Amino acid sequence: MADLVLFNKPYGVLSQFTDRGTVTERQTLSDFIDLPGIYPAGRLDRDSEGLMLLTGDGKLQARIADPKFKMPKTYLVQVEGEPDDAALNMLRQGVRLKDGLTRPAEVEPIEDPALWPRDPPIRVRKNIPDSWLKLTIREGRNRQVRRMTAAAGHPTLRLIRWSIGDWTVEDLPLGEWRKDA
């Protein structure tokens, strides 16, 4: 199998190797990874954290990133409020967004996961509780998880991609990478 790199992307890092056209330089993948000939297999928003896969194999890149392959992507999502059964069922059945109905998601409430601290931390509001969901989708629209939870009445506060297919960020420190064995 071709080289595959797993990277635990911190909050605020762009999921590309260069940052063109901005006045202030933002962190990019090149601040963490110095390997020639690899490219991200999919994107992860600047304000999201967690697993990114990178490879120089175009076929593998397509199999990971192209929605037609329906590769599962699992996220740990901290949301505002505590979703009830109606909100969870909405996510499980598919959510109507401006760009159409999403595929059904697998979703379950989870206990607060033991994670690295986010820098900067999320804004905590005393009068509004928050909770965590484990959510798996098989497509990858722009900011999809954030739009889905907002449509279900529970805006996302923190979003961590935990796994893509069988690859996971578990045991991979924040800002670190490793080659898949």
C-alpha positions as CSV (number, residue, x, y, z in Angstrom):
1,M,0.0,0.0,0.0
2,A,1.2,3.5,-0.7
3,D,2.3,5.8,2.1
4,L,-0.6,7.1,4.2
5,V,0.0,9.7,6.9
6,L,-2.4,10.2,9.8
7,F,-2.3,13.7,11.3
8,N,-4.1,15.0,14.4
9,K,-4.9,18.6,13.2
10,P,-5.2,21.2,15.8
11,Y,-7.8,23.9,15.9
12,G,-6.9,26.9,13.7
13,V,-4.7,25.0,11.2
14,L,-5.6,25.1,7.5
15,S,-6.0,21.7,5.8
16,Q,-3.6,22.7,3.1
17,F,0.2,23.2,2.8
18,T,0.2,26.9,1.9
19,D,-1.8,30.0,2.9
20,R,-2.0,32.3,-0.1
21,G,-3.4,35.8,-0.2
22,T,-3.8,36.6,3.4
23,V,-2.3,39.5,5.3
24,T,-1.6,37.5,8.4
25,E,-0.1,34.1,8.0
26,R,-2.1,31.2,9.4
27,Q,-0.8,27.9,10.3
28,T,-0.9,25.2,7.6
29,L,0.0,21.5,7.3
30,S,3.5,22.6,6.4
31,D,4.0,23.9,9.9
32,F,3.7,20.2,11.1
33,I,4.5,17.9,8.2
34,D,7.6,18.0,6.1
35,L,7.1,15.1,3.7
36,P,7.3,15.6,-0.1
37,G,4.6,14.2,-2.4
38,I,1.7,13.9,-0.1
39,Y,-1.6,15.7,-0.2
40,P,-4.7,15.8,2.0
41,A,-7.4,13.2,1.2
42,G,-10.3,15.5,2.0
43,R,-10.5,18.6,4.0
44,L,-11.1,19.6,7.6
45,D,-12.3,23.1,8.5
46,R,-9.9,25.5,10.1
47,D,-12.1,25.5,13.2
48,S,-12.3,21.7,13.4
49,E,-9.8,19.3,14.9
50,G,-8.8,15.8,14.6
51,L,-7.9,13.2,12.0
52,M,-6.7,14.1,8.5
53,L,-5.3,11.5,6.1
54,L,-2.6,12.5,3.6
55,T,-1.2,10.4,0.7
56,G,0.5,10.6,-2.6
57,D,-1.6,7.8,-4.1
58,G,-4.4,9.4,-6.2
59,K,-6.5,6.2,-6.2
60,L,-6.3,6.0,-2.4
61,Q,-7.0,9.7,-2.1
62,A,-10.1,9.4,-4.2
63,R,-11.3,6.3,-2.2
64,I,-11.0,8.2,1.0
65,A,-12.4,11.6,-0.1
66,D,-14.9,10.9,-2.9
67,P,-18.5,10.7,-1.4
68,K,-19.4,7.9,-3.9
69,F,-17.3,5.5,-1.9
70,K,-19.4,6.3,1.3
71,M,-16.4,5.9,3.6
72,P,-17.6,6.5,7.2
73,K,-16.3,9.5,9.0
74,T,-16.9,9.6,12.7
75,Y,-16.9,12.9,14.7
76,L,-17.0,13.7,18.4
77,V,-19.3,16.8,18.5
78,Q,-19.8,19.1,21.5
79,V,-23.2,20.8,21.0
80,E,-25.1,23.5,22.7
81,G,-27.9,22.0,24.8
82,E,-28.9,18.4,25.3
83,P,-30.5,16.8,22.2
84,D,-33.7,14.9,22.8
85,D,-35.0,11.9,20.9
86,A,-36.6,14.1,18.2
87,A,-33.3,16.0,17.5
88,L,-31.3,12.7,17.4
89,N,-33.9,11.1,15.1
90,M,-33.8,14.1,12.8
91,L,-30.0,13.5,12.4
92,R,-30.6,9.7,12.0
93,Q,-33.1,10.2,9.2
94,G,-31.3,12.9,7.3
95,V,-31.5,16.6,7.6
96,R,-32.8,19.0,5.0
97,L,-30.1,21.6,4.3
98,K,-30.0,24.4,1.7
99,D,-28.1,22.0,-0.6
100,G,-30.5,19.1,-0.1
101,L,-31.3,16.2,2.2
102,T,-28.3,14.6,3.9
103,R,-27.8,10.9,4.1
104,P,-28.8,9.4,7.4
105,A,-26.2,9.7,10.1
106,E,-25.4,7.3,12.9
107,V,-25.6,9.3,16.2
108,E,-25.5,8.6,19.9
109,P,-25.1,10.8,23.0
110,I,-21.7,10.0,24.8
111,E,-20.1,11.0,28.0
112,D,-17.6,13.9,27.9
113,P,-14.6,12.3,26.1
114,A,-11.1,12.5,27.6
115,L,-9.5,14.9,25.0
116,W,-6.7,17.3,24.6
117,P,-7.6,20.9,25.6
118,R,-8.6,23.2,22.8
119,D,-6.7,26.4,22.3
120,P,-8.5,28.7,22.5
121,P,-11.2,27.0,24.7
122,I,-14.8,27.0,23.6
123,R,-17.0,29.7,25.0
124,V,-18.9,28.4,28.0
125,R,-22.3,29.8,28.8
126,K,-23.5,29.4,32.4
127,N,-27.2,29.1,31.6
128,I,-26.9,26.8,28.6
129,P,-25.7,23.2,29.1
130,D,-23.6,21.4,26.5
131,S,-23.3,17.7,25.6
132,W,-21.3,15.4,23.4
133,L,-22.5,13.3,20.4
134,K,-20.7,10.6,18.4
135,L,-21.8,11.2,14.9
136,T,-20.9,9.2,11.7
137,I,-21.6,10.4,8.2
138,R,-20.9,8.9,4.8
139,E,-20.7,12.0,2.7
140,G,-18.7,15.2,3.1
141,R,-20.5,18.4,2.3
142,N,-19.0,21.7,3.3
143,R,-19.3,22.2,7.1
144,Q,-21.9,19.4,7.0
145,V,-21.8,18.3,10.6
146,R,-22.1,21.9,11.9
147,R,-25.0,22.6,9.6
148,M,-26.8,19.3,10.6
149,T,-26.5,19.9,14.3
150,A,-27.6,23.5,13.9
151,A,-30.7,22.4,11.9
152,A,-31.5,20.0,14.7
153,G,-31.5,22.9,17.1
154,H,-28.1,22.2,18.7
155,P,-25.2,24.3,17.3
156,T,-21.8,22.8,17.3
157,L,-19.3,24.2,19.8
158,R,-16.4,21.8,19.2
159,L,-15.9,19.3,16.3
160,I,-13.3,16.6,16.3
161,R,-13.0,14.1,13.5
162,W,-12.2,10.9,15.3
163,S,-12.0,8.4,12.5
164,I,-12.2,7.8,8.8
165,G,-12.9,4.2,7.9
166,D,-10.7,2.1,10.1
167,W,-8.1,4.9,10.7
168,T,-8.4,6.8,13.9
169,V,-6.8,9.6,15.8
170,E,-6.9,7.7,19.0
171,D,-3.4,7.6,20.7
172,L,-2.1,10.3,18.2
173,P,-1.1,13.4,20.1
174,L,-2.4,16.8,18.9
175,G,-0.2,18.3,16.2
176,E,1.6,15.0,15.6
177,W,1.6,12.7,12.6
178,R,2.6,9.1,11.8
179,K,2.7,6.8,8.8
180,D,0.2,4.1,8.7
181,A,1.8,0.7,9.2
